[in-house]
Amino acid sequence: MSEAKEERDRGCAYRVVAQSNSDPDYHLNCLLRRPQAFAPPQFEPGAETISRLRDTHVLVVGAGGLGCEVLKCLCLSGFRRIDVIDMDTIHVTNLHRQFLFRDKHVGRPKAQVAAEALNAQYAHLNVHVTGHVGRLEEKNEAFYRQFHIIVSGLDSIEARRWLNAMVHSLAETGEDGEVDLSSCIPLLDGGSEGLKGQARCIFPFVTSCFECSLQSFPPQTTYPLCTLAETPRLPEHCIEYAMLVLWTQQFPGREFDADDTEHLQWVYERAKQRAETFKIPGVTYRLALGVTKRIIPAVASTNAIIAAMLVEEALKIATFCVCSSHDARVAGLDSPSPTPSGPSTSSPSSSCEQSSEERKKFDSLLHEDRLLAESQPSSCPSSSLCGGDPESGVPGEREESASTQTQEGLKSMRELESPRVASALHDEDAPGDAPDDGGGGRRREATNGTPGAEELSGVQNYIMYMGETGIYTHTFEYAKKPDCVICSGRGAMKRVVDADETSLQDLLQLLSQDPTLNLQSPGISSSTAVLFLQKPPQLRRQLEANLPKTLRELAEADLLKEGEELLVTDAALPSTLRLRLFFESKVPA
């Protein structure tokens, strides 16, 4: 019997006392060492849960404005094993919002300095942060497999796509071909844009992934070249002209690197000269940095809010301390009676109750804690962690927060005796099973009985923050795309009209232009031959002879077969993409 269960059986759960500076784990003890009104059955309050939290290995990707906030929150939330990876170096323009860095750190790697600062600042908490300097693509699968949770604070869509694909490629399959949910690593992805931000939980092959929402991102702002060259009106026009036109004229064949300070300084000076010629004010080095890197000005408070959301979810995943009423309904913890308008939405106070007797027992313990705490002076700033709201019927009861925790995944995790969360629903909720339109809403059905356009897992995994005119958050489930090339498990399918006229070069162009694939420079292989690869250059030159050949010619030469599974490689993806090719006859005019 575990220590937590023994404590509960003896009725000696953790007692809330006055906060002391000598107890750095005071708030963790209040949260994790006593029963919680909204915790799922898998939650076992006690020292064992805190120990599991400390053993949870977390990777933070990105040490920028959002990444610094995430790292700080992880250290203060009980996590002890933290790694951070970032390829960038510290610039003077980072210092106003990336608070781990100082003037003396300018020019040094962000990941390395962040690790040093956190290890020094939180040494009393026994935090161990390891910094990794380099690109995501430079790390192999073994590097990513060592982590239990991955938190992303990236500002690049391409990098987020790559990380999302990598996390999904780490999932293992069993002998029956089904995904082993215990091998899936949760990915917590966050982003901010001015006074707006979002946080989402991605459980591989269960919830929607980053690729599913790729079309929802607005296109990057571009300016017509004629405007840049002839009638510039904005400081951004001058910067774009210096970067796209003047740089090419001055350095033909040399690519502009926005991460190179000398390149950036050259563009800034030329843009300033052009702005003076056209009497356009506002060209600054900071603006030049934002335009060349496509950076949207960051707001420190937005980063803090999004980071808190991400770390809260990480804490839930690592300890099972909270579940939402939505997750409780999916797991069948309560069975609300349907109403004429649809399934009943039970109140937060009733949705996670295990039984009335257990609730009374919890209330009694919490009431004793509250009386004991009130009898002693306390400097605890948080009533929700130290006895609750005096006006509440249940001391210590807090308003329910949205959780992405799934019940059967947690149960599987508990059986494995590992801090890694089996990021999945019950087997009946896994992709490919029978659709269900009730309760969890795993997949929507069309009226004719065929699968609808959206696939639902029953997990509210997406939260949006909007702070332009007030403080507003919205939590919902972002539906899966049934044809997603990453999380659907089905790969991609391409139908080619007239294989006698479509060359391999044409096919590669079609793949690059397909908005559902978003490939950059694809290569392709069949089961019998490598048809074309972009790199290395020597191999590319050898295979260029295949580019003008038609697909029919390649099929007759037994280099590919219609309907076979082809493997597509691309710089945007860490692993291969499966593609099935079908030929269609050209319809006569």
C-alpha positions as CSV (number, residue, x, y, z in Angstrom):
1,M,0.0,0.0,0.0
2,S,1.4,3.4,-1.0
3,E,2.2,6.1,1.5
4,A,-0.6,8.2,0.2
5,K,-3.2,5.5,0.7
6,E,-1.9,4.8,4.2
7,E,-2.2,8.5,5.0
8,R,-5.8,8.6,3.8
9,D,-6.8,5.4,5.6
10,R,-5.4,6.7,8.8
11,G,-7.2,10.0,8.2
12,C,-3.9,11.9,8.6
13,A,-3.7,13.8,5.3
14,Y,-1.5,16.8,5.1
15,R,-2.5,19.6,7.5
16,V,-2.4,23.2,6.4
17,V,-0.4,25.3,8.8
18,A,1.1,28.7,8.7
19,Q,3.4,29.3,5.8
20,S,7.1,29.3,6.7
21,N,10.1,30.5,4.7
22,S,11.9,27.3,5.8
23,D,9.4,25.2,3.8
24,P,10.0,25.8,0.0
25,D,7.4,23.1,-0.8
26,Y,4.6,24.7,1.2
27,H,2.2,25.3,-1.7
28,L,3.0,22.0,-3.3
29,N,2.2,20.2,-0.1
30,C,-1.1,22.1,0.1
31,L,-2.0,21.0,-3.4
32,L,-0.5,17.5,-3.7
33,R,-0.5,16.0,-0.2
34,R,-4.2,16.3,0.6
35,P,-7.4,15.3,-1.2
36,Q,-8.7,17.7,-3.9
37,A,-12.3,18.2,-4.8
38,F,-11.7,18.1,-8.5
39,A,-9.0,15.4,-8.7
40,P,-9.7,12.2,-10.7
41,P,-9.6,8.8,-9.0
42,Q,-6.0,8.3,-10.2
43,F,-4.8,11.2,-7.9
44,E,-3.1,9.9,-4.8
45,P,-2.2,12.7,-2.4
46,G,1.1,12.3,-0.6
47,A,4.8,12.5,-0.8
48,E,4.9,9.9,-3.6
49,T,3.1,12.3,-6.0
50,I,5.6,15.1,-5.2
51,S,8.5,12.7,-5.8
52,R,7.0,11.8,-9.2
53,L,6.7,15.4,-10.1
54,R,10.4,16.0,-9.2
55,D,11.4,13.1,-11.4
56,T,9.5,14.3,-14.4
57,H,11.9,15.2,-17.1
58,V,10.8,18.3,-19.1
59,L,12.2,19.8,-22.3
60,V,11.6,23.4,-23.0
61,V,12.1,24.4,-26.7
62,G,13.0,28.0,-27.1
63,A,14.5,30.4,-24.5
64,G,13.0,33.6,-25.8
65,G,10.3,35.8,-24.1
66,L,7.9,32.9,-23.7
67,G,10.6,30.3,-23.0
68,C,12.1,32.3,-20.1
69,E,8.7,32.6,-18.4
70,V,8.0,28.9,-18.9
71,L,11.4,28.0,-17.4
72,K,10.8,30.2,-14.3
73,C,7.3,28.7,-13.8
74,L,8.5,25.2,-14.1
75,C,11.2,25.8,-11.4
76,L,8.7,27.3,-9.0
77,S,6.1,24.6,-9.6
78,G,8.1,21.7,-8.3
79,F,9.8,20.4,-11.5
80,R,13.5,19.6,-10.9
81,R,14.8,18.0,-14.1
82,I,14.6,20.6,-16.9
83,D,16.4,20.9,-20.2
84,V,16.2,23.8,-22.6
85,I,17.3,24.0,-26.2
86,D,17.7,27.1,-28.4
87,M,20.0,28.1,-31.3
88,D,20.0,31.8,-30.8
89,T,22.4,34.2,-29.1
90,I,21.4,37.0,-26.8
91,H,20.9,40.4,-28.4
92,V,20.5,43.8,-26.7
93,T,16.9,44.0,-27.9
94,N,16.1,40.9,-25.9
95,L,16.9,42.3,-22.5
96,H,13.6,44.2,-21.9
97,R,11.4,41.1,-21.9
98,Q,13.7,38.1,-21.5
99,F,14.5,38.6,-17.9
100,L,17.0,35.9,-17.4
101,F,19.6,37.8,-19.4
102,R,21.7,40.9,-18.6
103,D,24.0,43.3,-20.5
104,K,27.0,41.1,-19.8
105,H,25.3,38.2,-21.6
106,V,24.9,39.8,-25.0
107,G,26.4,37.6,-27.7
108,R,26.2,34.4,-25.6
109,P,23.9,31.4,-26.3
110,K,20.4,31.9,-24.8
111,A,20.1,28.2,-23.7
112,Q,23.4,28.2,-21.9
113,V,22.8,31.5,-20.1
114,A,19.3,30.6,-19.1
115,A,20.5,27.3,-17.5
116,E,23.2,29.1,-15.6
117,A,20.8,31.8,-14.3
118,L,18.1,29.3,-13.2
119,N,20.6,27.0,-11.5
120,A,21.9,29.9,-9.5
121,Q,18.6,31.5,-8.7
122,Y,16.8,28.4,-7.7
123,A,19.7,26.4,-6.1
124,H,17.7,26.2,-2.9
125,L,15.0,24.2,-4.7
126,N,17.6,21.7,-6.0
127,V,16.6,22.6,-9.6
128,H,18.9,21.2,-12.3
129,V,18.6,22.9,-15.7
130,T,20.7,21.8,-18.7
131,G,21.1,24.0,-21.7
132,H,21.5,22.7,-25.3
133,V,22.8,25.1,-28.0
134,G,21.8,24.2,-31.5
135,R,19.0,23.5,-33.9
136,L,16.1,21.1,-33.3
137,E,17.1,19.1,-36.4
138,E,20.5,18.4,-35.0
139,K,19.1,16.2,-32.2
140,N,18.2,12.6,-32.9
141,E,15.2,10.6,-31.7
142,A,17.1,9.3,-28.7
143,F,17.5,12.9,-27.4
144,Y,13.7,13.5,-27.5
145,R,12.7,10.1,-26.1
146,Q,14.3,10.8,-22.7
147,F,11.7,13.4,-21.9
148,H,8.3,12.9,-20.3
149,I,6.8,16.3,-21.4
150,I,7.9,18.8,-24.1
151,V,6.9,22.4,-23.8
152,S,7.3,24.6,-26.9
153,G,7.8,28.3,-26.8
154,L,8.8,28.7,-30.5
155,D,8.0,31.7,-32.7
156,S,8.6,29.9,-36.0
157,I,5.8,28.0,-37.7
158,E,8.4,25.9,-39.5
159,A,10.1,24.9,-36.3
160,R,6.8,24.1,-34.6
161,R,5.8,21.9,-37.5
162,W,9.0,20.0,-37.3
163,L,8.7,19.5,-33.5
164,N,5.1,18.3,-33.9
165,A,6.1,15.8,-36.5
166,M,9.0,14.6,-34.4
167,V,6.8,14.0,-31.3
168,H,4.4,11.9,-33.4
169,S,7.2,9.9,-35.0
170,L,8.4,8.9,-31.5
171,A,5.1,7.0,-30.9
172,E,5.6,3.2,-31.1
173,T,3.1,0.7,-32.6
174,G,2.3,-2.7,-31.3
175,E,2.0,-6.0,-33.1
176,D,-1.6,-5.2,-34.0
177,G,-0.5,-2.0,-35.7
178,E,-2.2,0.2,-33.1
179,V,-0.3,3.1,-31.5
180,D,1.2,2.3,-28.1
181,L,-0.3,5.2,-26.1
182,S,2.2,4.8,-23.2
183,S,5.0,5.7,-25.7
184,C,3.5,9.0,-26.6
185,I,5.0,12.2,-25.2
186,P,2.7,15.1,-24.6
187,L,3.6,18.3,-26.4
188,L,2.5,21.6,-24.8
189,D,2.6,24.3,-27.5
190,G,2.3,28.0,-26.8
191,G,2.5,31.2,-28.7
192,S,1.9,34.9,-28.2
193,E,1.2,37.8,-30.5
194,G,1.0,41.2,-28.9
195,L,-1.9,41.1,-26.5
196,K,-3.2,37.7,-27.8
197,G,-1.9,34.2,-27.1
198,Q,-2.8,30.5,-27.2
199,A,-1.8,27.4,-25.4
200,R,-2.7,23.9,-26.5
201,C,-2.0,20.3,-25.4
202,I,-1.1,17.8,-28.1
203,F,-1.5,14.1,-27.2
204,P,0.0,12.3,-30.3
205,F,-2.7,10.5,-32.3
206,V,-5.4,11.3,-29.8
207,T,-6.0,15.1,-30.1
208,S,-5.5,17.3,-33.0
209,C,-1.9,18.2,-33.8
210,F,-0.2,21.4,-34.9
211,E,-0.5,20.4,-38.5
212,C,-4.3,20.2,-38.2
213,S,-4.4,23.9,-37.4
214,L,-1.9,25.1,-39.9
215,Q,-4.4,26.7,-42.2
216,S,-5.7,28.9,-39.4
217,F,-2.5,30.9,-39.3
218,P,-2.8,34.2,-41.2
219,P,-0.4,34.6,-44.1
220,Q,2.7,36.7,-43.5
221,T,2.5,40.4,-44.5
222,T,4.1,41.1,-47.8
223,Y,4.4,44.3,-49.8
224,P,4.2,44.7,-53.6
225,L,7.7,45.2,-55.1
226,C,6.5,48.2,-57.1
227,T,5.4,49.9,-53.9
228,L,8.8,49.2,-52.2
229,A,10.7,50.5,-55.2
230,E,8.6,53.5,-56.4
231,T,6.2,54.8,-53.7
232,P,7.4,53.8,-50.2
233,R,5.1,55.2,-47.5
234,L,6.0,53.2,-44.4
235,P,9.3,52.6,-42.6
236,E,8.7,48.9,-43.2
237,H,8.8,49.6,-47.0
238,C,12.3,51.0,-46.7
239,I,13.5,48.1,-44.6
240,E,12.0,45.5,-47.0
241,Y,13.6,47.3,-50.0
242,A,17.0,47.4,-48.4
243,M,16.7,43.7,-47.6
244,L,15.2,42.4,-50.9
245,V,16.7,44.8,-53.5
246,L,19.7,46.7,-52.2
247,W,21.3,43.6,-50.5
248,T,21.0,41.6,-53.7
249,Q,22.5,44.4,-55.7
250,Q,25.4,44.9,-53.3
251,F,26.1,41.2,-52.6
252,P,24.9,39.1,-55.6
253,G,24.8,35.4,-54.7
254,R,25.1,36.0,-51.0
255,E,22.0,35.1,-48.9
256,F,20.8,37.6,-46.3
257,D,20.9,36.2,-42.8
258,A,18.6,37.9,-40.3
259,D,20.5,36.3,-37.4
260,D,23.8,37.9,-38.5
261,T,24.2,41.2,-36.7
262,E,26.5,42.6,-39.5
263,H,23.9,41.8,-42.1
264,L,21.2,43.4,-40.0
265,Q,23.2,46.5,-39.3
266,W,23.9,47.0,-43.1
267,V,20.2,46.7,-43.9
268,Y,19.3,49.1,-41.1
269,E,21.7,51.8,-42.3
270,R,20.5,51.5,-45.9
271,A,16.9,51.6,-44.9
272,K,17.5,54.7,-42.8
273,Q,19.2,56.4,-45.8
274,R,16.2,55.6,-48.0
275,A,13.7,56.7,-45.4
276,E,15.5,60.1,-45.2
277,T,15.3,60.5,-48.9
278,F,11.6,59.9,-49.0
279,K,11.1,61.8,-45.6
280,I,9.7,58.8,-43.9
281,P,10.2,58.8,-40.1
282,G,10.3,55.7,-37.8
283,V,13.1,53.5,-39.1
284,T,14.8,52.1,-36.0
285,Y,17.1,49.2,-35.4
286,R,14.4,47.4,-33.4
287,L,11.9,47.8,-36.2
288,A,14.5,46.5,-38.7
289,L,15.0,43.5,-36.5
290,G,11.3,42.9,-36.4
291,V,10.7,43.2,-40.1
292,T,13.6,41.1,-41.2
293,K,12.8,38.3,-38.8
294,R,9.0,38.7,-39.2
295,I,8.8,39.4,-35.5
296,I,5.6,40.7,-34.0
297,P,6.3,42.9,-30.9
298,A,5.9,40.8,-27.7
299,V,4.2,41.9,-24.5
300,A,5.7,40.6,-21.3
301,S,2.4,40.2,-19.6
302,T,1.0,38.0,-22.4
303,N,4.1,35.8,-22.2
304,A,3.6,35.4,-18.5
305,I,-0.1,34.4,-18.9
306,I,0.6,31.9,-21.7
307,A,3.5,30.4,-19.8
308,A,1.4,29.9,-16.7
309,M,-1.2,28.1,-18.7
310,L,1.4,25.7,-20.2
311,V,3.0,25.0,-16.8
312,E,-0.4,24.4,-15.2
313,E,-1.1,21.8,-17.8
314,A,2.3,20.2,-17.3
315,L,1.6,20.0,-13.5
316,K,-1.7,18.3,-14.2
317,I,-0.2,15.8,-16.5
318,A,2.6,14.9,-14.1
319,T,0.5,14.6,-10.9
320,F,-3.1,14.0,-11.9
321,C,-4.1,16.6,-9.4
322,V,-7.0,18.2,-11.3
323,C,-9.5,17.1,-13.9
324,S,-12.3,19.1,-15.5
325,S,-16.0,18.3,-15.6
326,H,-15.6,17.7,-19.4
327,D,-12.9,15.1,-18.8
328,A,-15.0,13.5,-16.0
329,R,-18.0,13.0,-18.4
330,V,-15.7,11.4,-21.0
331,A,-14.3,9.0,-18.4
332,G,-17.8,8.1,-17.2
333,L,-17.3,9.4,-13.7
334,D,-20.7,10.8,-13.7
335,S,-23.7,10.2,-16.0
336,P,-25.7,13.3,-16.5
337,S,-29.3,12.7,-17.6
338,P,-29.9,14.0,-21.1
339,T,-32.3,16.8,-21.6
340,P,-34.4,17.6,-24.7
341,S,-31.8,20.1,-25.9
342,G,-28.9,17.6,-25.6
343,P,-26.5,16.1,-23.0
344,S,-26.6,17.8,-19.7
345,T,-23.7,19.9,-18.6
346,S,-23.3,19.2,-14.9
347,S,-21.9,21.9,-12.6
348,P,-18.2,21.8,-11.6
349,S,-19.1,20.9,-8.1
350,S,-20.9,17.8,-9.1
351,S,-19.0,16.6,-12.2
352,C,-16.0,15.2,-10.4
353,E,-17.6,13.7,-7.3
354,Q,-16.7,10.1,-6.7
355,S,-19.4,9.5,-4.1
356,S,-21.2,11.5,-1.5
357,E,-19.6,9.6,1.3
358,E,-16.1,10.3,0.0
359,R,-17.0,13.9,-0.5
360,K,-18.1,14.2,3.1
361,K,-14.9,12.6,4.2
362,F,-12.9,15.1,2.1
363,D,-14.9,18.0,3.4
364,S,-14.3,17.0,7.0
365,L,-10.6,16.8,6.4
366,L,-10.5,20.1,4.6
367,H,-12.6,21.7,7.3
368,E,-10.2,20.5,10.0
369,D,-7.3,21.9,8.0
370,R,-9.0,25.3,7.7
371,L,-9.7,25.5,11.4
372,L,-6.1,24.7,12.2
373,A,-4.8,27.3,9.7
374,E,-7.2,30.0,11.0
375,S,-5.9,29.4,14.6
376,Q,-2.4,30.4,13.5
377,P,-1.1,33.5,11.8
378,S,-0.4,32.9,8.2
379,S,1.2,35.0,5.4
380,C,0.0,32.7,2.7
381,P,-1.2,34.9,-0.2
382,S,-3.4,32.3,-1.8
383,S,-6.6,31.3,-0.1
384,S,-7.3,28.7,-2.8
385,L,-4.3,26.7,-1.6
386,C,-4.5,27.5,2.1
387,G,-8.0,26.7,3.3
388,G,-10.3,28.0,0.6
389,D,-12.9,30.8,0.4
390,P,-14.7,31.4,3.7
391,E,-17.9,31.9,1.8
392,S,-17.6,28.6,0.0
393,G,-19.6,25.6,1.1
394,V,-16.6,23.4,0.7
395,P,-13.4,25.0,2.1
396,G,-10.5,24.7,-0.4
397,E,-12.9,24.3,-3.3
398,R,-11.7,26.2,-6.3
399,E,-13.3,27.1,-9.6
400,E,-12.7,24.4,-12.1
401,S,-9.9,25.0,-14.6
402,A,-9.9,23.4,-18.0
403,S,-7.7,20.3,-18.1
404,T,-6.5,18.1,-20.9
405,Q,-6.0,15.1,-18.6
406,T,-7.5,11.9,-20.0
407,Q,-8.6,9.2,-17.5
408,E,-7.6,5.9,-19.1
409,G,-4.3,7.4,-20.2
410,L,-3.6,8.2,-16.6
411,K,-4.6,4.8,-15.5
412,S,-2.2,3.3,-18.0
413,M,0.5,5.7,-16.8
414,R,-0.1,4.6,-13.2
415,E,0.3,0.9,-14.1
416,L,3.6,1.7,-15.8
417,E,4.9,3.3,-12.6
418,S,6.6,6.0,-14.7
419,P,6.2,9.8,-14.6
420,R,5.5,9.8,-18.3
421,V,1.8,10.3,-19.1
422,A,0.2,7.9,-21.5
423,S,-1.2,10.7,-23.6
424,A,-4.3,9.1,-24.8
425,L,-7.9,8.2,-24.2
426,H,-9.3,4.8,-23.6
427,D,-8.8,2.4,-26.5
428,E,-12.3,3.1,-27.6
429,D,-11.3,6.7,-28.1
430,A,-8.3,5.9,-30.3
431,P,-8.3,6.9,-33.9
432,G,-9.9,4.5,-36.2
433,D,-12.5,3.2,-33.8
434,A,-16.3,3.4,-34.2
435,P,-17.5,7.0,-34.2
436,D,-19.4,8.3,-31.2
437,D,-21.6,11.4,-31.2
438,G,-22.5,11.4,-27.6
439,G,-20.7,12.5,-24.4
440,G,-17.2,12.7,-25.6
441,G,-18.1,13.4,-29.2
442,R,-15.2,11.5,-30.6
443,R,-16.2,11.9,-34.2
444,R,-19.0,13.8,-35.8
445,E,-21.2,11.8,-38.2
446,A,-22.8,13.1,-41.3
447,T,-26.5,12.4,-41.8
448,N,-25.8,9.6,-44.2
449,G,-23.7,7.7,-41.7
450,T,-20.3,8.5,-43.1
451,P,-17.6,10.2,-41.1
452,G,-17.9,14.0,-41.0
453,A,-15.2,16.5,-41.6
454,E,-14.0,16.7,-38.0
455,E,-12.8,14.1,-35.6
456,L,-13.1,14.8,-31.9
457,S,-11.3,13.1,-29.0
458,G,-13.3,14.5,-26.1
459,V,-10.4,16.6,-24.8
460,Q,-10.7,20.3,-24.5
461,N,-7.1,20.9,-25.6
462,Y,-7.0,24.5,-26.9
463,I,-7.2,27.7,-24.9
464,M,-7.1,31.2,-26.4
465,Y,-6.3,34.4,-24.5
466,M,-7.4,37.8,-25.8
467,G,-6.3,40.9,-24.0
468,E,-6.9,43.8,-26.3
469,T,-10.0,45.2,-24.7
470,G,-10.1,43.2,-21.6
471,I,-9.1,39.8,-20.2
472,Y,-10.9,36.9,-22.0
473,T,-10.0,33.3,-22.4
474,H,-11.8,30.6,-24.3
475,T,-11.2,26.8,-23.9
476,F,-12.4,24.4,-26.5
477,E,-11.5,21.2,-28.4
478,Y,-9.7,21.8,-31.7
479,A,-11.0,19.0,-34.0
480,K,-8.6,16.7,-35.8
481,K,-8.4,16.8,-39.6
482,P,-9.2,13.3,-40.8
483,D,-6.7,13.7,-43.6
484,C,-3.9,15.2,-41.6
485,V,-0.6,13.8,-42.9
486,I,0.9,13.7,-39.4
487,C,-1.8,12.5,-36.9
488,S,-4.3,10.7,-39.0
489,G,-2.0,7.7,-39.5
490,R,-3.2,7.4,-43.1
491,G,-0.5,9.3,-45.0
492,A,-1.3,11.3,-48.1
493,M,-2.9,10.3,-51.4
494,K,-2.4,12.1,-54.8
495,R,-4.3,11.4,-58.0
496,V,-2.5,12.3,-61.2
497,V,-4.3,12.9,-64.4
498,D,-2.6,11.6,-67.5
499,A,0.6,9.8,-66.2
500,D,1.9,9.9,-69.8
501,E,2.4,13.7,-69.7
502,T,3.1,14.2,-66.0
503,S,6.8,14.1,-65.2
504,L,8.5,13.4,-61.9
505,Q,9.4,17.1,-61.9
506,D,5.7,18.0,-62.3
507,L,4.8,15.6,-59.4
508,L,7.3,17.3,-57.1
509,Q,5.9,20.7,-57.9
510,L,2.4,19.5,-57.2
511,L,3.5,18.2,-53.8
512,S,5.2,21.6,-53.0
513,Q,2.1,23.5,-54.1
514,D,-0.4,21.3,-52.2
515,P,-1.7,23.4,-49.2
516,T,-2.5,20.3,-47.2
517,L,1.2,19.1,-47.3
518,N,3.1,22.4,-47.0
519,L,6.4,20.9,-48.3
520,Q,9.4,23.0,-49.2
521,S,11.8,20.8,-51.3
522,P,10.6,17.2,-51.4
523,G,12.4,14.1,-52.4
524,I,10.7,10.8,-53.2
525,S,11.5,7.1,-53.1
526,S,9.7,3.9,-54.0
527,S,10.1,0.4,-52.7
528,T,12.5,-0.4,-55.6
529,A,14.5,2.8,-56.1
530,V,15.3,6.3,-54.9
531,L,13.7,8.5,-57.5
532,F,15.0,11.9,-56.4
533,L,16.6,13.6,-53.4
534,Q,17.5,17.2,-52.8
535,K,20.6,16.5,-50.7
536,P,23.5,15.8,-50.8
537,P,24.4,17.6,-54.0
538,Q,26.3,14.7,-55.4
539,L,23.3,12.4,-55.1
540,R,21.0,15.1,-56.5
541,R,23.1,15.4,-59.7
542,Q,23.0,11.6,-60.2
543,L,19.2,11.5,-59.8
544,E,18.3,14.6,-61.9
545,A,18.0,12.3,-64.9
546,N,14.7,11.0,-63.5
547,L,13.1,14.5,-63.3
548,P,12.0,14.8,-67.0
549,K,10.8,11.2,-67.2
550,T,7.0,10.8,-67.1
551,L,5.4,8.7,-64.4
552,R,4.4,6.1,-67.0
553,E,8.0,5.7,-68.1
554,L,9.1,5.3,-64.5
555,A,6.4,2.7,-63.9
556,E,7.4,0.8,-67.1
557,A,11.0,0.8,-65.9
558,D,9.8,-0.8,-62.6
559,L,11.0,2.3,-60.6
560,L,7.5,2.8,-59.1
561,K,4.1,1.1,-59.2
562,E,0.7,2.7,-59.2
563,G,-0.9,2.6,-55.7
564,E,2.2,1.5,-53.9
565,E,3.3,3.4,-50.8
566,L,6.0,6.0,-51.7
567,L,8.2,7.8,-49.2
568,V,8.5,11.5,-49.4
569,T,11.2,13.4,-47.5
570,D,11.3,17.1,-46.9
571,A,13.3,19.6,-44.8
572,A,10.0,20.6,-43.0
573,L,9.5,17.1,-41.6
574,P,11.9,15.1,-39.4
575,S,10.6,11.8,-40.8
576,T,9.2,10.5,-44.1
577,L,5.7,11.1,-45.4
578,R,3.8,8.2,-46.8
579,L,2.2,8.9,-50.2
580,R,0.0,6.7,-52.5
581,L,-0.1,7.7,-56.1
582,F,-3.0,6.9,-58.4
583,F,-3.2,7.4,-62.2
584,E,-6.4,8.7,-63.7
585,S,-7.3,8.9,-67.4
586,K,-7.6,12.3,-69.0
587,V,-11.3,13.1,-69.7
588,P,-11.7,14.0,-73.4
589,A,-12.8,17.6,-74.0
